[in-house]
Amino acid sequence: MDGMHHDHGSMSPPMSMNNTNNTGTMMHHHNMMHMTFFWGKNSEILFSGWPGTSSGMYALALIVVFVLAVLVEWLSHCKLMKPDANHVAAGLIQTLLHAIRVGLAFLVMLAIMSFNGGVFLVAVAGHTFGFFIFGSRVFNKSSPPPKTSDLPPMSC
């Protein structure tokens, strides 16, 4: 079929005429995607080629995933709107905040789908830390707890 090779038993991408070298012979690409958890810094997280093989970039990727998870928790528990705000404006802001929260949560989920053990651990740590700071009673001095968020809880 139009020069494409279909091999349903392997994880390598299909070969096409675009995958040829200067001599016209076919080149095989072996970009294996992990389907089980693995440990190591050589991973692709969120973007093709990122963080690559550099330990510093891997550490930066872990920090980014951690911060994204903390931001999801902050958005889940923040109170930014005043109770007497215009209902239409408040509804639009609430909808925008919800979209941002869902988008960030999906980015964390996609990062976890790299199946890198370190990414999984920092995502859980980020959500845990974010909940501890923004959602738990540790820093909430009032009793009973007031409405703590502009957004409804995320459904699992």
N, C-alpha and C positions, 0 to 999 in steps of 0.2 A: 504494500500500500504506500504509494508515493515516497519510496525510499526509506521508510521508517521501520525499525526493528522492534517488534513487540515481544518482550520477555516478561511474562507475568510472575516468574518465580524468583526474580532478583530485585534488589532495591536500587540498582543503578538506573539512571535516567535513560530513556530511549535514545538510540543513536540516529542521527539524521545526517544529511549531506553537509550540514554546517559543522559537524564534528570531524572534519578531515584536516590532516596536516598538509604541508606543501607538496608532498608526493602523491596525494590523492588517496592515501590509505586511511582507513577508519581508525580513530583513536577512541579508547575506552576511558570513560570518566568513572572513577570509583569514589564518589562522594557518598559514603555510607551514613545514613542517619541512624542514630541510636534509637532503639525501641525498648531499652531497659535502662535503669539508672546506672550511671558510671561516674567515676571520680576522676577528675583531671581538669587541667586548665585549657586544653585544646578542645574548644567547643564553639558552636555558633549559637549566639543568644540574640534573638529578636531580628537581627539583620545579617545578611549574607557576609561572611568574612569577619564578623565582629564577635568576640574580641580577638580572634586570631590565636597566635601561639605565644603572645607576650604575657608574662605574669602580671605586669602592671595593668594591662588592659583588661585582663580577667578580673583583677581586684576591682577595677572601675566598674565593670559590668555587674559584679556582685553588689557594689554600693548602689548602683542605679536601681537594681531590682529591690533592694532593701528600702530605698527611699520611695519607690513607687508603691510598695505595700503599706508603708507608713502613711502616705498620702491618701490611699484608699480608706484607711481607718479614720484619718482626720476628717475626710469628707463625710464619712458615715456617722460621725459624732459631733460635727461642728454646728454651731448656732450663729449664723451670720445675719439673718434677717430679723428686723424688729417686729414684735407682735402686731403693731398698728400699721404695718406696711400695706400699700395698695395691693389688693388681692391679685389683680392681673399681673402686675410687675413681680410680685412675690412668686406667683405661679411660674412665670417665665424664668426667673432666676433659679427656682427650685428645679425646673426641668433641665436647665443648663448644667447645674451642679450634678444632677443625676447622670446626665450624659457623660460628663467628665469622669465621674466616679466609675461608671461602667466601663468606659474606655481604658482607664488606668487598671482596673481589675482584669480586663481582658489582656492587657499587656503583660501583667504579672503571670497570668495563666499561660500565655504563649511562651514566656521565658521559662516557665517550669517544664513546658513541653520539649525543651532541649534535652530533657532527661539527665541533666547534670546534677549530681548530688549536692554540690555547693550552692547552686541556684535554688534548689528546693529548700535547703536549710535557711538561706537568707530570706527567702520569701515568707516562710513560716515565722522566722524571727522578726521580720518587719511588721507582719500583721500582729504578732504577739506584743511587740513593743508599742505599736500604734494603739492597740486596744488598751494596754496598760496605762498609757499616758492620757488618751482621750476618752476611753469608754468605761474604764473601771471606776470604782468608788474611791480609789486611793487619793485622787486630787479633787474629788467632788465633796465639798465641805457642807453642802446643804442636805437636809433630811426632811421630808422624803425627796428623792431625786426629781428635779424638774425635767421638763421635756429637754432632752439633750441634743437633738438634732433637727435640722430643717428637712432632712430626708428620711423616708421610712427605712427600716433595716433591710439589708440585702438579703434576698431569699436564696437559699442553697438548694 
